[in-house]
Amino acid sequence: MNDFLKNIQRKKRINISEAINMIYEITQDIDTVEAYEDFVEKYPNFRFTRDVELHLEDLDWIQANEEESIESYKGFLQKYPDGQHADSAKLFISVIETLGEDYLEKVETLDYRQAMLGKYNTTQNLSLTGTVNQIIKFENHSAM
């Protein structure tokens, strides 16, 4: 048991579970990746650890989206290959590989989308149409 927990327990006369709950609340107040990672490392079997891990994944997903690059999405997939945002990361990699880094500008107008689709054969049309439609749907949903 670490010294911090011992001190909390001695001063407040609380049990270990209550002390870890307090540390969890402090971790939430600090709200940094480092604080959450430290919590998960020290208390891997605590009842809220899975929630913390999911929150960490969300923070990494936000960072990958801010960077909007193939490298950021691939890095995210390396860390969370089966994570809650893995399918979206794969989608964005596919989109960027198909449309380029400036894909959002390209899909903003229907005219460009139609012109773009005309450049591909039928198989590619179906794949690209689905990808573009998913991006538009995702971006519209995210803006809400």
C-alpha positions as CSV (number, residue, x, y, z in Angstrom):
1,M,0.0,0.0,0.0
2,N,1.5,3.4,-0.9
3,D,2.2,6.1,1.7
4,F,-0.5,8.4,0.4
5,L,-3.1,5.8,1.1
6,K,-1.7,5.0,4.5
7,N,-1.8,8.7,5.4
8,I,-5.4,9.2,4.3
9,Q,-6.5,6.1,6.1
10,R,-4.7,7.1,9.3
11,K,-5.9,10.7,9.3
12,K,-9.5,10.1,8.3
13,R,-9.9,6.6,9.7
14,I,-11.4,5.3,6.4
15,N,-11.0,2.0,4.7
16,I,-8.9,1.3,1.6
17,S,-11.8,1.4,-0.8
18,E,-12.9,4.8,0.5
19,A,-9.3,6.1,0.1
20,I,-9.1,4.9,-3.5
21,N,-12.4,6.5,-4.2
22,M,-11.0,9.8,-2.9
23,I,-7.9,9.3,-5.1
24,Y,-10.2,8.6,-8.1
25,E,-12.1,11.9,-7.4
26,I,-8.8,13.8,-7.2
27,T,-7.7,12.2,-10.5
28,Q,-10.9,13.4,-12.1
29,D,-10.4,16.9,-10.8
30,I,-6.8,16.9,-12.2
31,D,-8.2,15.5,-15.5
32,T,-4.9,14.9,-17.3
33,V,-3.7,12.0,-19.3
34,E,-0.8,11.6,-16.9
35,A,-3.1,11.5,-13.8
36,Y,-5.4,8.9,-15.4
37,E,-2.5,6.7,-16.5
38,D,-1.0,6.9,-13.1
39,F,-4.3,5.9,-11.5
40,V,-4.7,2.9,-13.9
41,E,-1.1,1.8,-13.2
42,K,-1.5,2.0,-9.4
43,Y,-5.1,0.6,-9.1
44,P,-5.6,-1.8,-12.0
45,N,-8.3,-3.7,-10.2
46,F,-10.3,-0.8,-8.9
47,R,-14.0,-0.8,-9.9
48,F,-13.7,2.5,-11.9
49,T,-10.4,1.5,-13.6
50,R,-12.3,0.4,-16.8
51,D,-14.0,3.8,-16.9
52,V,-10.7,5.5,-16.6
53,E,-9.2,3.4,-19.4
54,L,-12.2,4.3,-21.7
55,H,-11.7,8.0,-20.8
56,L,-8.0,7.7,-21.7
57,E,-9.0,6.2,-25.0
58,D,-11.4,9.1,-25.6
59,L,-8.6,11.6,-24.9
60,D,-6.3,9.8,-27.3
61,W,-9.1,9.7,-29.9
62,I,-9.6,13.5,-29.5
63,Q,-5.9,14.0,-30.0
64,A,-5.8,11.8,-33.1
65,N,-8.7,13.8,-34.6
66,E,-7.0,17.1,-33.9
67,E,-4.0,15.9,-35.8
68,E,-6.1,14.4,-38.6
69,S,-3.3,12.5,-40.2
70,I,-2.8,8.9,-41.3
71,E,0.0,8.7,-38.7
72,S,-2.2,9.8,-35.8
73,Y,-4.9,7.4,-36.7
74,K,-2.5,4.5,-37.2
75,G,-0.9,5.4,-33.8
76,F,-4.3,5.3,-32.2
77,L,-5.0,1.9,-33.7
78,Q,-1.7,0.5,-32.5
79,K,-2.6,1.5,-28.9
80,Y,-6.3,0.5,-29.2
81,P,-6.7,-2.1,-32.0
82,D,-10.1,-3.2,-30.6
83,G,-11.1,0.1,-29.0
84,Q,-14.4,1.9,-29.2
85,H,-13.1,4.2,-31.9
86,A,-11.1,1.6,-33.9
87,D,-13.6,1.4,-36.8
88,S,-13.7,5.2,-37.1
89,A,-9.9,5.4,-37.1
90,K,-9.8,2.8,-39.9
91,L,-12.4,4.8,-41.8
92,F,-10.5,8.0,-41.6
93,I,-7.3,6.2,-42.7
94,S,-9.2,4.9,-45.7
95,V,-10.7,8.4,-46.5
96,I,-7.4,10.2,-46.2
97,E,-5.7,7.6,-48.4
98,T,-8.5,8.0,-50.9
99,L,-9.1,11.7,-50.8
100,G,-5.9,13.1,-49.3
101,E,-5.3,15.1,-46.1
102,D,-7.7,17.9,-47.2
103,Y,-10.6,15.5,-47.4
104,L,-13.0,17.7,-45.4
105,E,-12.7,20.5,-47.9
106,K,-13.3,18.1,-50.7
107,V,-16.5,16.6,-49.3
108,E,-18.0,19.8,-48.2
109,T,-19.6,20.5,-51.6
110,L,-21.9,18.1,-53.4
111,D,-20.5,19.3,-56.8
112,Y,-17.0,18.2,-55.9
113,R,-18.3,14.9,-54.5
114,Q,-20.1,14.1,-57.7
115,A,-17.1,15.1,-59.8
116,M,-14.9,13.0,-57.7
117,L,-17.1,9.9,-58.0
118,G,-17.1,10.3,-61.8
119,K,-13.3,9.7,-61.9
120,Y,-13.6,6.2,-60.4
121,N,-14.8,2.9,-61.8
122,T,-18.0,1.2,-60.5
123,T,-16.2,-0.8,-57.7
124,Q,-14.3,2.3,-56.5
125,N,-17.5,4.4,-56.8
126,L,-19.3,2.2,-54.4
127,S,-16.4,2.2,-51.9
128,L,-15.8,5.9,-52.2
129,T,-19.5,6.8,-52.1
130,G,-19.9,4.8,-48.8
131,T,-16.8,6.4,-47.4
132,V,-17.7,9.9,-48.3
133,N,-21.3,9.5,-47.1
134,Q,-20.0,8.1,-43.7
135,I,-17.7,11.1,-43.3
136,I,-20.5,13.5,-44.1
137,K,-22.8,11.8,-41.6
138,F,-20.0,11.7,-39.0
139,E,-19.1,15.3,-39.4
140,N,-22.8,16.4,-39.3
141,H,-23.3,14.3,-36.1
142,S,-20.2,15.7,-34.5
143,A,-21.3,19.2,-35.1
144,M,-24.5,18.7,-33.1
